[in-house]
Amino acid sequence: MSNNVSDAFLKLVKIMDELREQCPWDRKQTIQTLRPMTIEETYELADAITDESWKDIKEELGDMLLHILFYTKIGTEQQQFTLQEVIEGISNKLIVRRPHIYGDVKVENEDDVKRNWEQIKLKEGKASVFSGVPTSLPAVVKAARIQEKAKQVGFEWENKEDVWKKVEEEVGELHEAVASGNQQHIEEEFGDVLFSLVNYARFLQLDAEGALERTNKKFISRFLRMEEAAKQEGKNLADMSLEEMDDIWNKIKKQKT
């Protein structure tokens, strides 16, 4: 790390110390009051990444760094841990979990690296390969993480063709559930379809959450343009027929989005 980077980091640490001591708002914060703000900042960073807005990514990373220092400051006040311990902790973890760099373990590819991680985590006392999956993760993200974890111990499909067959099988079971009229069974089978689609996305090397979010943004963009197009015709969407809205929608789809 260059002196400039070190100086900039220490300046931020000093500012955090000063704010905690002198600012009424900063003094009042606890780990519980910071939690929802941290979640919001995380989603703002995720939005910036989805949009590939490097300017916003830089800004949001700064906000995240501030939050890390804030929690660390509170942890130090509570005599739980220090900034040095946080930094040394992650440094040691990186070294221990990459024996192919800092030891004599040989790996062929990233899958070998991930398998090593899971073996090391289990040796560290993790009860299960799923121990590192946060309970509060969004469901689509959690599904992908669960599948990745299962893969590391060999519980995995051999190819994407077999995964797609599973998708079709689950869709068939959903149709049967819908025909039965049993709402609980319908929900269960619908969940299975989503889970298998996330798995298929993984085999296509796609981020299912990211892909869905881009589709959300695309839909919103097209819908807003449809509202504007209707307004220019002196109409309100609520007063238009589905056929009229479809006509505008299809014209918008043909345009670049």
Secondary structure, 3 states (H helix, E strand, C coil): CCHHHHHHHHHHHHHHHHHHHHCHHHHHCCHHHHHHHHHHHHHHHHHHHHCCCHHHHHHHHHHHHHHHHHHHHHHHHCCCCCHHHHHHHHHHHHHHCCHHHHCCCCCCCHHHHHHHHHHHHHHCCCCCCCCCCCCCCCHHHHHHHHHHHHHCCCCCCCCHHHHHHHHHHHHHHHHHHHHHCCHHHHHHHHHHHHHHHHHHHHHCCCCHHHHHHHHHHHHHHHHHHHHHHHHHCCCCHHHCCHHHHHHHHHHHHHCCC
